[in-house]
Structures are given as C-alpha cells and as structure tokens.
Amino acid sequence: MPERILVIEDEARIAQFLKRGLIYEGYRVDVAYDGPSGLEMARDMPPDLVILDWMLPGLDGIEVCRRLRAAGDVPILMLTAKEEVQDRVQGLDAGADDYLVKPFSFDELMARIRALFRRSTPSSRPEVLKFGDLTLDTGTHRAQRGTRFIDLTAKEYELLELFMHNPRRVLTREMIFDRVWSYDFGGESNIIEVYVRYLRQKTEENGESRLIHTVRGVGYVLREE
C-alpha cells in the first residue's frame, strides 16, 4: 500500500500544490491547515511521513514537531521561509529530520522525501556500539558514558552514531553533511560545529575526557586522548 503523507500547511495554495504533486507521485495524502488539526489527524490516521510548515495558526510548527516526536518516530520534513542557520538548528532540535526553505523545487522535495523513507527503513538489527566508556544502543537510541545516561536529540543521535560506526577515522565535513543531513547547508554553515559542541557538552558533562576531536581544516574524529 502506498505510504501516507500528512501535509500540515496553512497556505491553501501551497498545500494543494503539494497534495496534487504527491498524489501524482503515488502517495496517499492528507492535509491539515493548522497545528491542532494536524496533531489530531496524525493521531487518528498515523502517517508514514509529515511535511510540516513552521508558521501555523493554533500551534506553530516547532511545537507541533515536538509533540509529534514525543509520540513516535515518524519522519518530519519542515518547510519554512526562515533560512538562518540558527532557525534550522531550532527546527532540527525540536525533532525534525530535514528542513527545506521556501521557495523550493518540487524535485528537491521529492528527493528529500525518498531519502527520509530510506533512512527510516531499518537496514539491520539493533546493536550496542562501544568506544572506551561510551556506549550507544541503536535499538533504543540511548547513550551512556560509564553508568551515566545521556539524553540525545534525533540529530545528536545520528551524528554520534556516525562517529561510533567510524572510530578513529577522520570524518570530513562533506561526509558528515551527506550522512547526517543528506544535503549541504552551505560552505559557510557552522551547523556541524554546533552539533559537535552539543555532543561534547553532553559526553563531557561530568568532567570526562574528550572523545570527539577537531582535525583542523578537515573535520572530526572519535578517538581517545
């Protein structure tokens, strides 16, 4: 059965454009025009993916995203006119899996939808990754440093999982963009630095030694001192 996509968008012209295009591509599509209606529809007819506008009446997209993420792991693609890096970080921290700035190409939207469906399809059995005293359970998405549990956002988890799968290997910025975000924020973006800082703060919260190191001019590496 075709995947069900829920579009939560208050601009009727954009919502109908998305609905027509997605139906043509073979998806089942539901549309909500405000935050509360979107949450109600997601509860009553659980979608396989949500396209979520940032600026919504009733509840804004950030709050809707947080509530959707608290309820489950449905892939969420945010649409917005906000294009500053910090705005993107805010959306991703709320639980969004991807972010597309208006105006956008429908072809690019479809490419990102396909990428989100690929990433949400389990490719292997859950495992527990270990490096030093750091562990990451890919089934529960829980991290530990020694006996201390670490709470991670969705993007923090993806970035840490990438490091844990590639210990002692230098990961370039380009590789991280491709594997974690599936697209480039732009050469001048500091979003990787932002998320590395988040992970360092959380993994070193109790004064533990640093594990994620900067390789100047190249990228980052997971290694012990």
C-alpha positions as CSV (number, residue, x, y, z in Angstrom):
1,M,0.0,0.0,0.0
2,P,1.4,3.5,-0.8
3,E,2.9,5.5,2.0
4,R,0.6,8.1,3.7
5,I,2.0,11.6,3.9
6,L,0.4,14.2,6.1
7,V,0.9,17.8,4.9
8,I,0.4,20.5,7.7
9,E,0.4,23.8,5.8
10,D,-1.8,26.8,6.4
11,E,-1.3,28.4,2.9
12,A,-4.0,26.6,0.8
13,R,-2.2,27.2,-2.5
14,I,0.9,25.5,-1.3
15,A,-1.0,22.7,0.5
16,Q,-3.0,21.9,-2.7
17,F,0.2,22.1,-4.8
18,L,1.9,19.6,-2.5
19,K,-1.2,17.3,-2.4
20,R,-1.6,17.2,-6.2
21,G,2.1,16.6,-6.8
22,L,2.4,13.9,-4.1
23,I,-0.7,12.1,-5.3
24,Y,0.8,12.1,-8.8
25,E,3.9,10.5,-7.4
26,G,1.8,7.7,-5.9
27,Y,1.4,8.7,-2.3
28,R,-1.7,8.9,-0.2
29,V,-2.0,12.5,1.1
30,D,-3.9,14.1,4.0
31,V,-3.9,17.9,4.5
32,A,-4.4,19.9,7.7
33,Y,-4.3,23.7,7.7
34,D,-3.4,24.4,11.4
35,G,-1.4,22.9,14.2
36,P,-4.1,21.4,16.3
37,S,-5.8,19.8,13.3
38,G,-2.5,18.4,12.2
39,L,-1.9,16.7,15.5
40,E,-5.4,15.3,15.6
41,M,-5.1,13.9,12.1
42,A,-1.7,12.4,12.9
43,R,-3.3,10.7,15.9
44,D,-6.3,9.4,14.1
45,M,-4.6,8.4,10.9
46,P,-0.9,7.9,11.6
47,P,1.1,9.0,8.6
48,D,4.4,7.5,7.3
49,L,5.9,11.0,6.9
50,V,4.9,14.5,7.8
51,I,5.5,17.7,5.8
52,L,5.2,20.5,8.4
53,D,5.1,24.2,7.9
54,W,6.8,26.4,10.6
55,M,4.3,29.2,10.7
56,L,0.9,27.7,11.6
57,P,-2.2,29.0,13.4
58,G,-3.2,27.4,16.7
59,L,0.2,25.9,17.4
60,D,3.4,26.7,15.5
61,G,5.4,24.1,13.6
62,I,8.0,23.9,16.3
63,E,5.5,22.9,19.0
64,V,3.7,20.5,16.6
65,C,7.1,18.9,15.8
66,R,7.9,18.4,19.4
67,R,4.6,16.8,20.1
68,L,4.8,14.5,17.0
69,R,8.3,13.5,18.0
70,A,7.2,12.8,21.6
71,A,4.5,10.5,20.2
72,G,6.7,8.5,17.9
73,D,9.4,8.3,15.2
74,V,7.5,9.4,12.1
75,P,9.9,11.2,9.7
76,I,9.3,15.0,9.7
77,L,10.3,17.4,7.0
78,M,9.9,21.1,7.9
79,L,9.0,23.8,5.4
80,T,9.7,27.4,6.2
81,A,10.7,30.8,4.9
82,K,13.2,31.1,7.8
83,E,16.7,30.5,6.4
84,E,19.1,31.4,9.1
85,V,21.3,28.6,10.4
86,Q,20.0,29.0,13.9
87,D,16.5,28.7,12.7
88,R,17.4,25.4,11.1
89,V,19.1,24.2,14.3
90,Q,15.9,25.1,16.3
91,G,13.8,23.1,13.9
92,L,16.1,20.1,14.0
93,D,16.4,20.3,17.8
94,A,12.6,20.1,18.0
95,G,12.8,16.7,16.3
96,A,12.6,17.5,12.6
97,D,14.6,15.1,10.3
98,D,15.1,17.5,7.5
99,Y,14.5,21.1,6.6
100,L,13.5,22.8,3.3
101,V,13.4,26.6,2.8
102,K,10.6,28.2,0.7
103,P,10.5,28.7,-2.2
104,F,11.6,25.2,-3.1
105,S,11.8,22.9,-6.1
106,F,9.3,20.0,-6.1
107,D,12.1,17.8,-7.4
108,E,14.2,18.6,-4.4
109,L,11.3,18.0,-2.1
110,M,10.8,14.5,-3.6
111,A,14.5,13.7,-3.3
112,R,14.4,14.5,0.4
113,I,11.2,12.5,0.9
114,R,12.8,9.5,-0.7
115,A,15.9,10.0,1.4
116,L,13.8,10.2,4.6
117,F,11.9,7.0,3.7
118,R,15.2,5.2,3.1
119,R,16.7,6.4,6.4
120,S,13.5,5.4,8.3
121,T,13.6,1.8,7.0
122,P,15.6,-0.5,9.3
123,S,18.6,-1.9,7.5
124,S,20.0,-4.2,10.2
125,R,19.3,-5.5,13.7
126,P,19.8,-3.1,16.6
127,E,23.3,-3.3,18.2
128,V,25.2,-1.7,21.0
129,L,28.2,0.3,19.8
130,K,31.1,0.8,22.2
131,F,34.1,3.1,22.3
132,G,36.0,3.5,25.5
133,D,33.5,4.1,28.2
134,L,30.9,5.4,25.7
135,T,28.1,3.2,24.5
136,L,25.2,3.7,22.1
137,D,22.2,1.4,21.8
138,T,20.9,1.7,18.2
139,G,17.7,0.0,19.2
140,T,16.7,2.4,22.0
141,H,18.8,5.3,20.8
142,R,20.2,5.6,24.4
143,A,23.8,6.7,25.1
144,Q,25.8,6.2,28.2
145,R,29.2,7.4,29.4
146,G,30.1,4.9,32.0
147,T,27.0,4.4,34.1
148,R,25.6,7.9,33.2
149,F,22.8,8.0,30.7
150,I,22.9,10.8,28.1
151,D,19.7,12.3,26.5
152,L,20.1,13.0,22.8
153,T,18.0,14.8,20.2
154,A,17.4,13.0,17.0
155,K,20.2,14.8,15.1
156,E,22.6,14.4,18.0
157,Y,21.9,10.7,18.0
158,E,22.5,10.4,14.2
159,L,25.8,12.3,14.5
160,L,27.0,10.2,17.4
161,E,26.1,7.0,15.7
162,L,28.1,8.1,12.6
163,F,31.2,8.6,14.9
164,M,30.6,5.3,16.7
165,H,30.5,3.4,13.4
166,N,33.7,5.0,12.4
167,P,36.0,5.1,15.4
168,R,39.5,6.7,14.9
169,R,38.5,7.6,11.3
170,V,38.7,11.3,10.3
171,L,35.2,12.3,9.0
172,T,35.2,15.3,6.7
173,R,32.6,18.0,6.8
174,E,31.3,16.8,3.5
175,M,30.9,13.3,4.7
176,I,29.0,14.4,7.8
177,F,26.7,16.6,5.8
178,D,25.9,13.8,3.4
179,R,25.4,11.1,6.0
180,V,23.6,13.1,8.7
181,W,21.8,15.8,6.9
182,S,21.7,14.4,3.3
183,Y,22.3,17.9,1.9
184,D,24.6,20.9,2.3
185,F,23.7,23.9,4.5
186,G,26.3,25.9,2.5
187,G,30.0,26.2,2.7
188,E,29.9,28.8,5.4
189,S,27.5,27.0,7.7
190,N,28.6,26.2,11.2
191,I,25.8,23.6,11.9
192,I,28.3,20.7,12.3
193,E,30.3,22.8,14.8
194,V,27.1,23.5,16.7
195,Y,26.1,19.8,17.0
196,V,29.7,18.7,17.8
197,R,29.6,21.2,20.6
198,Y,26.3,19.8,21.9
199,L,27.7,16.3,21.9
200,R,30.9,17.4,23.7
201,Q,28.9,19.2,26.3
202,K,26.8,16.1,27.0
203,T,29.5,13.5,26.8
204,E,31.9,15.5,29.0
205,E,29.2,16.8,31.4
206,N,30.8,15.2,34.5
207,G,34.4,16.1,33.5
208,E,35.0,13.0,31.4
209,S,37.8,13.1,28.9
210,R,37.2,14.4,25.4
211,L,36.4,11.8,22.7
212,I,35.3,13.9,19.7
213,H,38.3,15.9,18.4
214,T,38.7,18.5,15.7
215,V,41.1,17.9,12.8
216,R,41.7,21.4,11.6
217,G,40.8,22.1,8.0
218,V,39.3,18.6,7.6
219,G,36.7,17.5,10.0
220,Y,36.3,15.5,13.2
221,V,37.4,12.2,14.7
222,L,36.3,9.9,17.5
223,R,39.4,8.9,19.5
224,E,40.7,8.7,23.0
225,E,43.3,11.2,24.2
